[in-house]
Amino acid sequence: MEKLEHSDIQTQHSLEDTFLELAEKWRHDTEMLSSPTKKLKHPAYQKIISIGKPVLPLILRELERQPDHWFMALSAIAKQDPVSPEDNFKQAVEAWLQWGREQKLI
């Protein structure tokens, strides 16, 4: 088993803090918006996407904990989309969580 260095733990903790702050800002700022497009174009959501692959496990855990519209961020970062066009919201959540388990991200 690979030993984690202090800096690795600190970096992961910092990334998690950053993600949680951005996710909370995104939710707070967009909770009254009815337009999914406006929600997904919010700067905090876009910043999460810009972090890239290291944030995937955090998004997946958040999707599991509190389902929300993380699908665009997940597909933009993962360059994949396990969701079928006919899937409803609950099925889309489960498809992404299953993908995350298969990729050993959660």
N, C-alpha and C positions, 0 to 999 in steps of 0.2 A: 504494500500500500504506500502510495506516495505521500511524503510528509509535506504538510502545508507550511510554508514560511510565514512569518508574522506579516510581512508586506502583502502576501497573497490574501490572508484573512482580512487585513485592513482594507485592501482594494475591494474585496467582495462585499464587505460591510458598507463601504462608501457607495458602491454601485447600488446596493439594496436601498440604502437611505435615499439616494438620488432618485431611483425609480419610484419609491413610495411617495416622495414629495411631488414628483411630476404627475403621478397617477392621481393623487389627491387633488392637485390643482386642476387637472383635466376634468375630473368628475365635478368638482365645485363650480368651475367656470362654465360647464356645458350642461348642467343638470336641467336647466330650463329651455334648452334648445330643442326644437323638434326636428331640425334638419340633421340627418346623419352625416351629410357631407361637411357641414360646419363643425360638427363634433370631431370628425376625423382630421380636419385641417387645423385644429387648435394647435398652437405652438408647443404646448407641453406634450401632446400626443406625437407630434412630429419629432420632438427632441428624443422621446423614447425610441422611436424608430431609428433615429440617427446613431444611437448607442450601438446597435447591431446585435450580433449573435450572443454576446455575453448576457444580454437582458432576456433572452428567450425563457430560461427557467423561471425567472421572476414573473414574467407575463403569464406563463402557464400556471404557476402557483396562484397568482391573483385571479385568473380565470376560474380556477377550481374553487377558490375561497369565496369570491364574489363575482359571479358571471357578469360580463359587460362586453361591449363591442371592441374586443381586442383582435378580431379576425384580420382586419387590414394590416395591423402592425405585425401580427404573426406571419402572414403570407409575404409581406414586404421583406421581412428579415430572413425568414426561412427559405424564401424562393420556392415555396411549395404551398399547396392548398388541399388538405384532405377532405374538405367539405364538398358534398354534392350539391348541385344547384337546387334540388328539391328538399334539402334539409331545412328544418325549422331552426329556431335559435337554440333550443335545447340540444338538438342533434348536432348542430355545428359546434357547440361547446364540447360535447362528448367526442366528436371527431378530432378536435384539436388536442384534447387531453389524451386520447388514445395515441395520437401521433407523438405527443411528448413522452409518453411511457415507452413507446417503441424506440424513440431516439435516446432514451435514458436521460431525459432532461428533467423528469419529475419521478 
